[in-house]
């Protein structure tokens, strides 16, 4: 095992240009803001569900939003880390399929919410 392999990931390779590291960090923080918005929306849906005669769908949507937020918050760290490692070693940034999954998930939740609103 090479000495380079024994170092923590953040000490391996070359230090990337700080502008790229800061851009990567801003992207990470944008994902965190997105997860906070999803959690806030879930809380609102839960509160609406408390005062609705048919609250099962709307409260389930809130739970699904929280689960998406949970997965995204964890994924955002690992994505940030993978980007940093790639930049340190001069490799291409990894491709992520999470963006499509998030877009589709939030679209489905929006469709369910529209359905719930129209049914009222």
C-alpha positions as CSV (number, residue, x, y, z in Angstrom):
1,X,0.0,0.0,0.0
2,X,1.5,3.3,-1.1
3,X,1.9,6.1,1.5
4,X,-0.5,8.3,-0.6
5,X,-3.2,5.7,0.0
6,X,-2.8,5.9,3.7
7,X,-3.5,9.6,3.9
8,X,-7.1,10.8,4.5
9,X,-8.8,11.6,1.2
10,X,-8.6,15.4,1.8
11,X,-4.8,15.2,1.9
12,X,-4.3,13.0,-1.2
13,X,-3.5,14.4,-4.6
14,X,-3.1,18.0,-5.3
15,X,-5.0,20.9,-3.7
16,X,-7.6,21.9,-6.3
17,X,-8.0,25.6,-7.3
18,X,-9.9,27.1,-4.4
19,X,-12.5,28.6,-6.8
20,X,-13.5,25.1,-7.8
21,X,-13.6,23.9,-4.2
22,X,-15.8,26.9,-3.2
23,X,-18.1,26.2,-6.2
24,X,-18.4,22.6,-5.1
25,X,-19.2,23.8,-1.5
26,X,-21.9,26.2,-2.8
27,X,-23.5,23.3,-4.7
28,X,-23.4,21.2,-1.5
29,X,-25.1,24.1,0.4
30,X,-27.7,24.5,-2.3
31,X,-28.6,20.8,-1.9
32,X,-28.9,21.3,1.9
33,X,-31.2,24.4,1.3
34,X,-33.3,22.2,-0.9
35,X,-33.6,19.5,1.8
36,X,-34.6,22.2,4.3
37,X,-37.3,23.5,1.9
38,X,-38.6,19.9,1.5
39,X,-38.7,19.5,5.3
40,X,-40.5,22.8,5.7
41,X,-43.0,21.8,3.1
42,X,-43.6,18.5,4.8
43,X,-44.3,20.3,8.1
44,X,-46.8,22.5,6.3
45,X,-48.5,19.5,4.7
46,X,-48.6,17.8,8.1
47,X,-50.3,20.9,9.7
48,X,-52.8,21.1,6.8
49,X,-53.5,17.4,7.2
50,X,-54.2,17.9,10.9
51,X,-57.1,20.2,10.0
52,X,-58.5,18.3,7.1
53,X,-61.2,15.6,7.2
54,X,-59.3,13.5,4.7
55,X,-55.7,13.9,5.8
56,X,-54.2,10.5,4.9
57,X,-52.9,11.5,1.4
58,X,-51.6,14.9,2.4
59,X,-49.8,13.6,5.5
60,X,-48.3,10.7,3.5
61,X,-46.9,13.2,1.1
62,X,-45.3,15.0,4.0
63,X,-43.6,11.8,5.1
64,X,-42.4,11.1,1.5
65,X,-41.0,14.6,1.3
66,X,-39.1,14.1,4.6
67,X,-37.7,10.8,3.3
68,X,-36.5,12.5,0.1
69,X,-34.9,15.2,2.2
70,X,-33.2,12.6,4.4
71,X,-31.8,10.8,1.4
72,X,-30.7,14.0,-0.3
73,X,-29.0,15.4,2.7
74,X,-26.9,12.3,3.0
75,X,-26.3,12.1,-0.7
76,X,-25.2,15.7,-0.9
77,X,-22.3,15.1,1.4
78,X,-21.1,12.1,-0.6
79,X,-21.5,13.9,-3.8
80,X,-19.4,16.9,-2.5
81,X,-16.7,14.5,-1.3
82,X,-16.6,12.6,-4.6
83,X,-16.2,15.8,-6.5
84,X,-13.4,17.0,-4.1
85,X,-11.6,13.7,-4.6
86,X,-11.9,13.8,-8.3
87,X,-10.6,17.4,-8.4
88,X,-7.6,16.4,-6.2
89,X,-6.6,13.7,-8.6
90,X,-7.3,15.6,-11.8
91,X,-10.2,13.2,-12.8
92,X,-13.5,14.1,-14.4
93,X,-16.3,14.8,-12.0
94,X,-18.6,11.8,-11.4
95,X,-22.0,11.7,-13.1
96,X,-25.0,11.7,-10.8
97,X,-28.4,10.2,-11.5
98,X,-29.9,11.8,-8.3
99,X,-31.0,14.9,-10.1
100,X,-33.4,13.0,-12.3
101,X,-34.7,11.0,-9.4
102,X,-35.3,14.2,-7.3
103,X,-37.1,15.9,-10.2
104,X,-39.4,13.0,-10.9
105,X,-40.1,12.4,-7.1
106,X,-41.0,16.1,-6.5
107,X,-43.1,16.1,-9.7
108,X,-45.1,13.1,-8.5
109,X,-45.6,14.7,-5.1
110,X,-46.8,17.9,-6.8
111,X,-49.2,15.8,-8.9
112,X,-50.6,14.1,-5.8
113,X,-50.9,17.5,-4.1
114,X,-52.9,18.9,-7.0
115,X,-55.1,15.8,-6.9
116,X,-55.7,16.4,-3.2
117,X,-56.5,20.1,-3.7
118,X,-58.9,19.4,-6.6
119,X,-60.7,16.7,-4.6
120,X,-61.5,19.1,-1.7
